[in-house]
């Protein structure tokens, strides 16, 4: 997956209008920042556990469990390419959920 496609998935979330109700569910801006940090870490061959755990917790319940598990599995097997793809899929799902509300 090319970086442009990944960046597009992340930036799609930036259009989200935060309301009190949506803020209680998840902080999209924070998810974007965490995702950007994680993409940079993965590009550098790093797997920052604290960052991964925080992002995973923010996404839980808002994306498909199978997608989230795919991301976690890729991380556990140090498959950086698959981890990036799985994270992008999670973010795309999050963006789709946002549009359906």
Biopython code that builds the backbone (N, CA, C, O; Angstrom):
import numpy as np
from Bio.PDB.StructureBuilder import StructureBuilder

atoms = [
    (1, "UNK", "N", (0.842, -1.172, 0.000)),
    (1, "UNK", "CA", (0.000, 0.000, 0.000)),
    (1, "UNK", "C", (0.887, 1.234, 0.000)),
    (1, "UNK", "O", (1.873, 1.303, 0.734)),
    (2, "UNK", "N", (0.535, 2.188, -0.815)),
    (2, "UNK", "CA", (1.331, 3.396, -0.906)),
    (2, "UNK", "C", (0.976, 4.368, 0.206)),
    (2, "UNK", "O", (-0.145, 4.383, 0.714)),
    (3, "UNK", "N", (1.957, 5.175, 0.568)),
    (3, "UNK", "CA", (1.765, 6.129, 1.651)),
    (3, "UNK", "C", (0.613, 7.078, 1.357)),
    (3, "UNK", "O", (-0.111, 7.465, 2.274)),
    (4, "UNK", "N", (0.428, 7.464, 0.091)),
    (4, "UNK", "CA", (-0.652, 8.382, -0.270)),
    (4, "UNK", "C", (-2.015, 7.801, 0.099)),
    (4, "UNK", "O", (-2.887, 8.524, 0.580)),
    (5, "UNK", "N", (-2.203, 6.498, -0.122)),
    (5, "UNK", "CA", (-3.471, 5.856, 0.220)),
    (5, "UNK", "C", (-3.672, 5.824, 1.728)),
    (5, "UNK", "O", (-4.785, 6.002, 2.224)),
    (6, "UNK", "N", (-2.596, 5.598, 2.437)),
    (6, "UNK", "CA", (-2.655, 5.576, 3.897)),
    (6, "UNK", "C", (-2.993, 6.962, 4.417)),
    (6, "UNK", "O", (-3.863, 7.116, 5.274)),
    (7, "UNK", "N", (-2.311, 7.960, 3.905)),
    (7, "UNK", "CA", (-2.550, 9.340, 4.339)),
    (7, "UNK", "C", (-3.985, 9.746, 4.039)),
    (7, "UNK", "O", (-4.612, 10.437, 4.842)),
    (8, "UNK", "N", (-4.518, 9.324, 2.888)),
    (8, "UNK", "CA", (-5.894, 9.655, 2.536)),
    (8, "UNK", "C", (-6.871, 9.054, 3.542)),
    (8, "UNK", "O", (-7.834, 9.710, 3.940)),
    (9, "UNK", "N", (-6.629, 7.822, 3.950)),
    (9, "UNK", "CA", (-7.508, 7.175, 4.930)),
    (9, "UNK", "C", (-7.506, 7.944, 6.241)),
    (9, "UNK", "O", (-8.544, 8.092, 6.887)),
    (10, "UNK", "N", (-6.339, 8.429, 6.627)),
    (10, "UNK", "CA", (-6.229, 9.184, 7.878)),
    (10, "UNK", "C", (-6.894, 10.545, 7.738)),
    (10, "UNK", "O", (-7.622, 10.972, 8.634)),
    (11, "UNK", "N", (-6.652, 11.234, 6.622)),
    (11, "UNK", "CA", (-7.200, 12.582, 6.471)),
    (11, "UNK", "C", (-8.708, 12.579, 6.292)),
    (11, "UNK", "O", (-9.359, 13.583, 6.580)),
    (12, "UNK", "N", (-9.274, 11.486, 5.828)),
    (12, "UNK", "CA", (-10.733, 11.412, 5.719)),
    (12, "UNK", "C", (-11.387, 11.578, 7.076)),
    (12, "UNK", "O", (-12.503, 12.089, 7.171)),
    (13, "UNK", "N", (-10.717, 11.162, 8.103)),
    (13, "UNK", "CA", (-11.270, 11.264, 9.444)),
    (13, "UNK", "C", (-11.241, 12.691, 9.969)),
    (13, "UNK", "O", (-11.985, 13.019, 10.893)),
    (14, "UNK", "N", (-10.402, 13.542, 9.403)),
    (14, "UNK", "CA", (-10.269, 14.903, 9.901)),
    (14, "UNK", "C", (-11.518, 15.739, 9.661)),
    (14, "UNK", "O", (-11.716, 16.752, 10.331)),
    (15, "UNK", "N", (-12.366, 15.331, 8.716)),
    (15, "UNK", "CA", (-13.581, 16.076, 8.412)),
    (15, "UNK", "C", (-14.684, 15.824, 9.433)),
    (15, "UNK", "O", (-15.752, 16.430, 9.356)),
    (16, "UNK", "N", (-14.440, 14.965, 10.352)),
    (16, "UNK", "CA", (-15.439, 14.573, 11.338)),
    (16, "UNK", "C", (-15.765, 15.740, 12.258)),
    (16, "UNK", "O", (-14.871, 16.363, 12.831)),
    (17, "UNK", "N", (-17.044, 16.027, 12.392)),
    (17, "UNK", "CA", (-17.488, 17.097, 13.284)),
    (17, "UNK", "C", (-17.716, 16.506, 14.667)),
    (17, "UNK", "O", (-18.582, 15.653, 14.860)),
    (18, "UNK", "N", (-16.932, 16.969, 15.615)),
    (18, "UNK", "CA", (-17.011, 16.433, 16.963)),
    (18, "UNK", "C", (-18.156, 17.103, 17.712)),
    (18, "UNK", "O", (-18.241, 18.329, 17.776)),
    (19, "UNK", "N", (-19.021, 16.292, 18.269)),
    (19, "UNK", "CA", (-20.099, 16.779, 19.121)),
    (19, "UNK", "C", (-19.884, 16.176, 20.491)),
    (19, "UNK", "O", (-19.013, 15.326, 20.675)),
    (20, "UNK", "N", (-20.671, 16.614, 21.446)),
    (20, "UNK", "CA", (-20.519, 16.061, 22.793)),
    (20, "UNK", "C", (-20.737, 14.552, 22.779)),
    (20, "UNK", "O", (-20.004, 13.810, 23.434)),
    (21, "UNK", "N", (-21.743, 14.099, 22.035)),
    (21, "UNK", "CA", (-22.048, 12.670, 21.973)),
    (21, "UNK", "C", (-20.922, 11.896, 21.292)),
    (21, "UNK", "O", (-20.509, 10.839, 21.771)),
    (22, "UNK", "N", (-20.429, 12.427, 20.174)),
    (22, "UNK", "CA", (-19.378, 11.707, 19.462)),
    (22, "UNK", "C", (-18.064, 11.750, 20.232)),
    (22, "UNK", "O", (-17.275, 10.807, 20.180)),
    (23, "UNK", "N", (-17.839, 12.831, 20.934)),
    (23, "UNK", "CA", (-16.617, 12.946, 21.725)),
    (23, "UNK", "C", (-16.587, 11.894, 22.820)),
    (23, "UNK", "O", (-15.525, 11.372, 23.158)),
    (24, "UNK", "N", (-17.746, 11.586, 23.369)),
    (24, "UNK", "CA", (-17.823, 10.569, 24.409)),
    (24, "UNK", "C", (-17.486, 9.198, 23.827)),
    (24, "UNK", "O", (-16.947, 8.354, 24.543)),
    (25, "UNK", "N", (-17.785, 8.953, 22.563)),
    (25, "UNK", "CA", (-17.515, 7.659, 21.947)),
    (25, "UNK", "C", (-16.039, 7.507, 21.608)),
    (25, "UNK", "O", (-15.418, 6.505, 21.963)),
    (26, "UNK", "N", (-15.496, 8.461, 20.947)),
    (26, "UNK", "CA", (-14.078, 8.432, 20.609)),
    (26, "UNK", "C", (-13.623, 9.797, 20.114)),
    (26, "UNK", "O", (-14.415, 10.584, 19.596)),
    (27, "UNK", "N", (-12.351, 10.056, 20.281)),
    (27, "UNK", "CA", (-11.774, 11.316, 19.875)),
    (27, "UNK", "C", (-11.046, 11.093, 18.556)),
    (27, "UNK", "O", (-9.914, 10.609, 18.532)),
    (28, "UNK", "N", (-11.709, 11.451, 17.464)),
    (28, "UNK", "CA", (-11.168, 11.189, 16.138)),
    (28, "UNK", "C", (-9.835, 11.879, 15.912)),
    (28, "UNK", "O", (-8.933, 11.312, 15.296)),
    (29, "UNK", "N", (-9.713, 13.079, 16.402)),
    (29, "UNK", "CA", (-8.447, 13.786, 16.236)),
    (29, "UNK", "C", (-7.314, 13.022, 16.906)),
    (29, "UNK", "O", (-6.224, 12.910, 16.345)),
    (30, "UNK", "N", (-7.561, 12.503, 18.090)),
    (30, "UNK", "CA", (-6.532, 11.738, 18.794)),
    (30, "UNK", "C", (-6.215, 10.449, 18.042)),
    (30, "UNK", "O", (-5.050, 10.060, 17.952)),
    (31, "UNK", "N", (-7.224, 9.790, 17.506)),
    (31, "UNK", "CA", (-6.995, 8.580, 16.713)),
    (31, "UNK", "C", (-6.124, 8.907, 15.501)),
    (31, "UNK", "O", (-5.209, 8.154, 15.167)),
    (32, "UNK", "N", (-6.413, 10.035, 14.842)),
    (32, "UNK", "CA", (-5.595, 10.453, 13.693)),
    (32, "UNK", "C", (-4.141, 10.644, 14.096)),
    (32, "UNK", "O", (-3.233, 10.177, 13.409)),
    (33, "UNK", "N", (-3.928, 11.324, 15.198)),
    (33, "UNK", "CA", (-2.557, 11.582, 15.656)),
    (33, "UNK", "C", (-1.839, 10.286, 16.011)),
    (33, "UNK", "O", (-0.678, 10.091, 15.653)),
    (34, "UNK", "N", (-2.529, 9.418, 16.705)),
    (34, "UNK", "CA", (-1.928, 8.123, 17.063)),
    (34, "UNK", "C", (-1.588, 7.324, 15.813)),
    (34, "UNK", "O", (-0.512, 6.734, 15.716)),
    (35, "UNK", "N", (-2.515, 7.306, 14.853)),
    (35, "UNK", "CA", (-2.291, 6.559, 13.609)),
    (35, "UNK", "C", (-1.091, 7.125, 12.852)),
    (35, "UNK", "O", (-0.256, 6.366, 12.360)),
    (36, "UNK", "N", (-0.998, 8.444, 12.755)),
    (36, "UNK", "CA", (0.130, 9.057, 12.058)),
    (36, "UNK", "C", (1.454, 8.702, 12.741)),
    (36, "UNK", "O", (2.448, 8.413, 12.075)),
    (37, "UNK", "N", (1.453, 8.727, 14.074)),
    (37, "UNK", "CA", (2.662, 8.364, 14.815)),
    (37, "UNK", "C", (3.020, 6.895, 14.574)),
    (37, "UNK", "O", (4.190, 6.545, 14.425)),
    (38, "UNK", "N", (2.005, 6.058, 14.539)),
    (38, "UNK", "CA", (2.263, 4.633, 14.340)),
    (38, "UNK", "C", (2.741, 4.355, 12.923)),
    (38, "UNK", "O", (3.644, 3.541, 12.731)),
    (39, "UNK", "N", (2.158, 5.012, 11.930)),
    (39, "UNK", "CA", (2.650, 4.843, 10.557)),
    (39, "UNK", "C", (4.126, 5.218, 10.477)),
    (39, "UNK", "O", (4.916, 4.507, 9.857)),
    (40, "UNK", "N", (4.496, 6.326, 11.100)),
    (40, "UNK", "CA", (5.897, 6.756, 11.087)),
    (40, "UNK", "C", (6.787, 5.726, 11.781)),
    (40, "UNK", "O", (7.879, 5.421, 11.304)),
    (41, "UNK", "N", (6.319, 5.198, 12.901)),
    (41, "UNK", "CA", (7.100, 4.184, 13.621)),
    (41, "UNK", "C", (7.258, 2.920, 12.779)),
    (41, "UNK", "O", (8.351, 2.361, 12.693)),
    (42, "UNK", "N", (6.176, 2.474, 12.162)),
    (42, "UNK", "CA", (6.241, 1.278, 11.321)),
    (42, "UNK", "C", (7.189, 1.488, 10.153)),
    (42, "UNK", "O", (7.930, 0.580, 9.776)),
    (43, "UNK", "N", (7.167, 2.692, 9.577)),
    (43, "UNK", "CA", (8.088, 2.998, 8.480)),
    (43, "UNK", "C", (9.534, 2.920, 8.937)),
    (43, "UNK", "O", (10.428, 2.591, 8.157)),
    (44, "UNK", "N", (9.753, 3.227, 10.212)),
    (44, "UNK", "CA", (11.102, 3.172, 10.763)),
    (44, "UNK", "C", (11.459, 1.818, 11.346)),
    (44, "UNK", "O", (12.535, 1.648, 11.920)),
    (45, "UNK", "N", (10.555, 0.848, 11.199)),
    (45, "UNK", "CA", (10.828, -0.491, 11.696)),
    (45, "UNK", "C", (10.631, -0.640, 13.192)),
    (45, "UNK", "O", (11.198, -1.542, 13.808)),
    (46, "UNK", "N", (9.835, 0.232, 13.778)),
    (46, "UNK", "CA", (9.587, 0.191, 15.216)),
    (46, "UNK", "C", (8.158, -0.260, 15.504)),
    (46, "UNK", "O", (7.245, -0.061, 14.702)),
    (47, "UNK", "N", (7.997, -0.872, 16.667)),
    (47, "UNK", "CA", (6.666, -1.255, 17.149)),
    (47, "UNK", "C", (6.502, -0.746, 18.587)),
    (47, "UNK", "O", (6.741, -1.493, 19.537)),
    (48, "UNK", "N", (6.103, 0.500, 18.749)),
    (48, "UNK", "CA", (5.962, 1.064, 20.089)),
    (48, "UNK", "C", (4.713, 0.508, 20.789)),
    (48, "UNK", "O", (3.586, 0.868, 20.451)),
    (49, "UNK", "N", (4.935, -0.362, 21.756)),
    (49, "UNK", "CA", (3.834, -1.059, 22.418)),
    (49, "UNK", "C", (2.785, -0.123, 23.012)),
    (49, "UNK", "O", (1.587, -0.349, 22.844)),
    (50, "UNK", "N", (3.218, 0.910, 23.692)),
    (50, "UNK", "CA", (2.269, 1.822, 24.343)),
    (50, "UNK", "C", (1.383, 2.513, 23.311)),
    (50, "UNK", "O", (0.179, 2.656, 23.521)),
    (51, "UNK", "N", (1.963, 2.932, 22.218)),
    (51, "UNK", "CA", (1.210, 3.589, 21.152)),
    (51, "UNK", "C", (0.222, 2.618, 20.511)),
    (51, "UNK", "O", (-0.933, 2.968, 20.272)),
    (52, "UNK", "N", (0.674, 1.413, 20.236)),
    (52, "UNK", "CA", (-0.188, 0.392, 19.641)),
    (52, "UNK", "C", (-1.355, 0.078, 20.574)),
    (52, "UNK", "O", (-2.499, -0.006, 20.126)),
    (53, "UNK", "N", (-1.080, -0.095, 21.845)),
    (53, "UNK", "CA", (-2.136, -0.408, 22.810)),
    (53, "UNK", "C", (-3.149, 0.721, 22.921)),
    (53, "UNK", "O", (-4.354, 0.475, 22.971)),
    (54, "UNK", "N", (-2.666, 1.955, 22.959)),
    (54, "UNK", "CA", (-3.587, 3.089, 23.068)),
    (54, "UNK", "C", (-4.482, 3.196, 21.839)),
    (54, "UNK", "O", (-5.686, 3.421, 21.963)),
    (55, "UNK", "N", (-3.906, 3.040, 20.670)),
    (55, "UNK", "CA", (-4.689, 3.116, 19.438)),
    (55, "UNK", "C", (-5.693, 1.964, 19.367)),
    (55, "UNK", "O", (-6.846, 2.160, 18.984)),
    (56, "UNK", "N", (-5.251, 0.778, 19.734)),
    (56, "UNK", "CA", (-6.143, -0.388, 19.735)),
    (56, "UNK", "C", (-7.337, -0.151, 20.655)),
    (56, "UNK", "O", (-8.470, -0.466, 20.291)),
    (57, "UNK", "N", (-7.096, 0.391, 21.826)),
    (57, "UNK", "CA", (-8.187, 0.666, 22.772)),
    (57, "UNK", "C", (-9.141, 1.731, 22.244)),
    (57, "UNK", "O", (-10.350, 1.635, 22.451)),
    (58, "UNK", "N", (-8.612, 2.742, 21.568)),
    (58, "UNK", "CA", (-9.459, 3.808, 20.999)),
    (58, "UNK", "C", (-10.348, 3.260, 19.884)),
    (58, "UNK", "O", (-11.488, 3.696, 19.726)),
    (59, "UNK", "N", (-9.829, 2.304, 19.111)),
    (59, "UNK", "CA", (-10.572, 1.768, 17.975)),
    (59, "UNK", "C", (-11.569, 0.675, 18.376)),
    (59, "UNK", "O", (-12.558, 0.456, 17.676)),
    (60, "UNK", "N", (-11.320, -0.006, 19.485)),
    (60, "UNK", "CA", (-12.165, -1.125, 19.893)),
    (60, "UNK", "C", (-13.617, -0.669, 20.028)),
    (60, "UNK", "O", (-13.912, 0.351, 20.652)),
    (61, "UNK", "N", (-14.503, -1.442, 19.435)),
    (61, "UNK", "CA", (-15.926, -1.132, 19.484)),
    (61, "UNK", "C", (-16.386, -0.206, 18.368)),
    (61, "UNK", "O", (-17.587, -0.018, 18.173)),
    (62, "UNK", "N", (-15.441, 0.373, 17.634)),
    (62, "UNK", "CA", (-15.789, 1.292, 16.559)),
    (62, "UNK", "C", (-15.425, 0.734, 15.198)),
    (62, "UNK", "O", (-15.847, 1.261, 14.169)),
    (63, "UNK", "N", (-14.643, -0.332, 15.193)),
    (63, "UNK", "CA", (-14.288, -1.017, 13.949)),
    (63, "UNK", "C", (-14.553, -2.505, 14.144)),
    (63, "UNK", "O", (-14.688, -2.986, 15.269)),
    (64, "UNK", "N", (-14.622, -3.198, 13.064)),
    (64, "UNK", "CA", (-14.864, -4.629, 13.063)),
    (64, "UNK", "C", (-13.791, -5.347, 13.885)),
    (64, "UNK", "O", (-12.599, -5.093, 13.710)),
    (65, "UNK", "N", (-14.216, -6.243, 14.783)),
    (65, "UNK", "CA", (-13.267, -6.980, 15.621)),
    (65, "UNK", "C", (-12.270, -7.770, 14.778)),
    (65, "UNK", "O", (-11.099, -7.879, 15.139)),
    (66, "UNK", "N", (-12.728, -8.315, 13.667)),
    (66, "UNK", "CA", (-11.837, -9.089, 12.796)),
    (66, "UNK", "C", (-10.730, -8.207, 12.233)),
    (66, "UNK", "O", (-9.574, -8.622, 12.161)),
    (67, "UNK", "N", (-11.085, -6.990, 11.834)),
    (67, "UNK", "CA", (-10.076, -6.064, 11.321)),
    (67, "UNK", "C", (-9.079, -5.688, 12.411)),
    (67, "UNK", "O", (-7.871, -5.652, 12.178)),
    (68, "UNK", "N", (-9.591, -5.413, 13.583)),
    (68, "UNK", "CA", (-8.718, -5.037, 14.695)),
    (68, "UNK", "C", (-7.801, -6.204, 15.068)),
    (68, "UNK", "O", (-6.617, -6.008, 15.342)),
    (69, "UNK", "N", (-8.350, -7.407, 15.076)),
    (69, "UNK", "CA", (-7.545, -8.598, 15.375)),
    (69, "UNK", "C", (-6.484, -8.832, 14.302)),
    (69, "UNK", "O", (-5.382, -9.287, 14.608)),
    (70, "UNK", "N", (-6.810, -8.522, 13.049)),
    (70, "UNK", "CA", (-5.848, -8.655, 11.961)),
    (70, "UNK", "C", (-4.676, -7.705, 12.189)),
    (70, "UNK", "O", (-3.521, -8.073, 11.976)),
    (71, "UNK", "N", (-4.977, -6.489, 12.620)),
    (71, "UNK", "CA", (-3.938, -5.514, 12.933)),
    (71, "UNK", "C", (-3.057, -6.016, 14.070)),
    (71, "UNK", "O", (-1.830, -5.991, 13.966)),
    (72, "UNK", "N", (-3.675, -6.470, 15.149)),
    (72, "UNK", "CA", (-2.930, -6.954, 16.318)),
    (72, "UNK", "C", (-2.074, -8.162, 15.938)),
    (72, "UNK", "O", (-0.923, -8.265, 16.364)),
    (73, "UNK", "N", (-2.624, -9.063, 15.150)),
    (73, "UNK", "CA", (-1.880, -10.242, 14.718)),
    (73, "UNK", "C", (-0.656, -9.854, 13.897)),
    (73, "UNK", "O", (0.430, -10.400, 14.093)),
    (74, "UNK", "N", (-0.834, -8.913, 12.984)),
    (74, "UNK", "CA", (0.291, -8.457, 12.165)),
    (74, "UNK", "C", (1.382, -7.843, 13.037)),
    (74, "UNK", "O", (2.570, -8.079, 12.817)),
    (75, "UNK", "N", (0.973, -7.061, 14.019)),
    (75, "UNK", "CA", (1.939, -6.459, 14.949)),
    (75, "UNK", "C", (2.679, -7.553, 15.714)),
    (75, "UNK", "O", (3.901, -7.509, 15.850)),
    (76, "UNK", "N", (1.928, -8.533, 16.213)),
    (76, "UNK", "CA", (2.533, -9.614, 16.999)),
    (76, "UNK", "C", (3.551, -10.430, 16.198)),
    (76, "UNK", "O", (4.502, -10.973, 16.760)),
    (77, "UNK", "N", (3.340, -10.509, 14.874)),
    (77, "UNK", "CA", (4.253, -11.257, 14.013)),
    (77, "UNK", "C", (5.281, -10.356, 13.326)),
    (77, "UNK", "O", (5.987, -10.790, 12.417)),
    (78, "UNK", "N", (5.358, -9.096, 13.768)),
    (78, "UNK", "CA", (6.318, -8.128, 13.231)),
    (78, "UNK", "C", (6.198, -7.977, 11.719)),
    (78, "UNK", "O", (7.184, -7.742, 11.022)),
    (79, "UNK", "N", (4.962, -8.118, 11.225)),
    (79, "UNK", "CA", (4.699, -7.942, 9.800)),
    (79, "UNK", "C", (4.268, -6.487, 9.595)),
    (79, "UNK", "O", (3.079, -6.171, 9.596)),
    (80, "UNK", "N", (5.257, -5.616, 9.421)),
    (80, "UNK", "CA", (4.994, -4.182, 9.353)),
    (80, "UNK", "C", (4.082, -3.816, 8.178)),
    (80, "UNK", "O", (3.196, -2.971, 8.308)),
    (81, "UNK", "N", (4.307, -4.453, 7.047)),
    (81, "UNK", "CA", (3.493, -4.154, 5.863)),
    (81, "UNK", "C", (2.033, -4.496, 6.130)),
    (81, "UNK", "O", (1.141, -3.691, 5.860)),
    (82, "UNK", "N", (1.792, -5.686, 6.657)),
    (82, "UNK", "CA", (0.420, -6.111, 6.949)),
    (82, "UNK", "C", (-0.194, -5.247, 8.056)),
    (82, "UNK", "O", (-1.389, -4.951, 8.018)),
    (83, "UNK", "N", (0.606, -4.848, 9.027)),
    (83, "UNK", "CA", (0.104, -3.984, 10.101)),
    (83, "UNK", "C", (-0.369, -2.643, 9.544)),
    (83, "UNK", "O", (-1.402, -2.120, 9.961)),
    (84, "UNK", "N", (0.387, -2.099, 8.609)),
    (84, "UNK", "CA", (-0.006, -0.817, 7.988)),
    (84, "UNK", "C", (-1.310, -0.979, 7.213)),
    (84, "UNK", "O", (-2.203, -0.136, 7.298)),
    (85, "UNK", "N", (-1.409, -2.076, 6.454)),
    (85, "UNK", "CA", (-2.621, -2.310, 5.664)),
    (85, "UNK", "C", (-3.824, -2.499, 6.592)),
    (85, "UNK", "O", (-4.891, -1.931, 6.359)),
    (86, "UNK", "N", (-3.643, -3.296, 7.637)),
    (86, "UNK", "CA", (-4.744, -3.562, 8.573)),
    (86, "UNK", "C", (-5.167, -2.292, 9.307)),
    (86, "UNK", "O", (-6.359, -2.075, 9.527)),
    (87, "UNK", "N", (-4.211, -1.458, 9.684)),
    (87, "UNK", "CA", (-4.550, -0.200, 10.353)),
    (87, "UNK", "C", (-5.308, 0.708, 9.399)),
    (87, "UNK", "O", (-6.277, 1.357, 9.793)),
    (88, "UNK", "N", (-4.874, 0.757, 8.153)),
    (88, "UNK", "CA", (-5.578, 1.564, 7.148)),
    (88, "UNK", "C", (-7.014, 1.087, 6.985)),
    (88, "UNK", "O", (-7.932, 1.900, 6.883)),
    (89, "UNK", "N", (-7.211, -0.229, 6.958)),
    (89, "UNK", "CA", (-8.567, -0.778, 6.844)),
    (89, "UNK", "C", (-9.412, -0.393, 8.054)),
    (89, "UNK", "O", (-10.593, -0.079, 7.906)),
    (90, "UNK", "N", (-8.829, -0.414, 9.236)),
    (90, "UNK", "CA", (-9.550, 0.015, 10.443)),
    (90, "UNK", "C", (-9.967, 1.474, 10.330)),
    (90, "UNK", "O", (-11.104, 1.828, 10.644)),
    (91, "UNK", "N", (-9.044, 2.317, 9.882)),
    (91, "UNK", "CA", (-9.343, 3.742, 9.760)),
    (91, "UNK", "C", (-10.396, 4.005, 8.696)),
    (91, "UNK", "O", (-11.240, 4.886, 8.860)),
    (92, "UNK", "N", (-10.352, 3.245, 7.604)),
    (92, "UNK", "CA", (-11.373, 3.390, 6.563)),
    (92, "UNK", "C", (-12.744, 2.999, 7.104)),
    (92, "UNK", "O", (-13.739, 3.664, 6.814)),
    (93, "UNK", "N", (-12.800, 1.929, 7.886)),
    (93, "UNK", "CA", (-14.055, 1.503, 8.494)),
    (93, "UNK", "C", (-14.558, 2.568, 9.456)),
    (93, "UNK", "O", (-15.754, 2.858, 9.492)),
    (94, "UNK", "N", (-13.673, 3.141, 10.220)),
    (94, "UNK", "CA", (-14.034, 4.211, 11.147)),
    (94, "UNK", "C", (-14.616, 5.383, 10.369)),
    (94, "UNK", "O", (-15.613, 5.970, 10.787)),
    (95, "UNK", "N", (-14.003, 5.727, 9.242)),
    (95, "UNK", "CA", (-14.516, 6.805, 8.394)),
    (95, "UNK", "C", (-15.879, 6.477, 7.819)),
    (95, "UNK", "O", (-16.740, 7.352, 7.731)),
    (96, "UNK", "N", (-16.090, 5.216, 7.423)),
    (96, "UNK", "CA", (-17.393, 4.810, 6.902)),
    (96, "UNK", "C", (-18.466, 4.870, 7.999)),
    (96, "UNK", "O", (-19.595, 5.294, 7.750)),
    (97, "UNK", "N", (-18.106, 4.448, 9.193)),
    (97, "UNK", "CA", (-19.053, 4.513, 10.313)),
    (97, "UNK", "C", (-19.438, 5.955, 10.603)),
    (97, "UNK", "O", (-20.587, 6.240, 10.939)),
    (98, "UNK", "N", (-18.484, 6.860, 10.474)),
    (98, "UNK", "CA", (-18.725, 8.276, 10.707)),
    (98, "UNK", "C", (-19.721, 8.815, 9.680)),
    (98, "UNK", "O", (-20.607, 9.597, 10.024)),
    (99, "UNK", "N", (-19.575, 8.394, 8.411)),
    (99, "UNK", "CA", (-20.461, 8.879, 7.354)),
    (99, "UNK", "C", (-21.881, 8.354, 7.517)),
    (99, "UNK", "O", (-22.827, 9.017, 7.092)),
    (100, "UNK", "N", (-22.052, 7.201, 8.111)),
    (100, "UNK", "CA", (-23.368, 6.586, 8.257)),
    (100, "UNK", "C", (-24.144, 7.131, 9.424)),
    (100, "UNK", "O", (-25.293, 6.735, 9.617)),
    (101, "UNK", "N", (-23.582, 8.014, 10.208)),
    (101, "UNK", "CA", (-24.274, 8.543, 11.396)),
    (101, "UNK", "C", (-24.995, 9.808, 11.079)),
    (101, "UNK", "O", (-25.632, 10.392, 11.956)),
]
sb = StructureBuilder()
sb.init_structure("model")
sb.init_model(0)
sb.init_chain("A")
sb.init_seg("    ")
for serial, (resi, resn, name, xyz) in enumerate(atoms, 1):
    if name == "N":
        sb.init_residue(resn, " ", resi, " ")
    sb.init_atom(name, np.array(xyz, "f"), 0.0, 1.0, " ", f" {name:<3s}", serial, name[0])
structure = sb.get_structure()
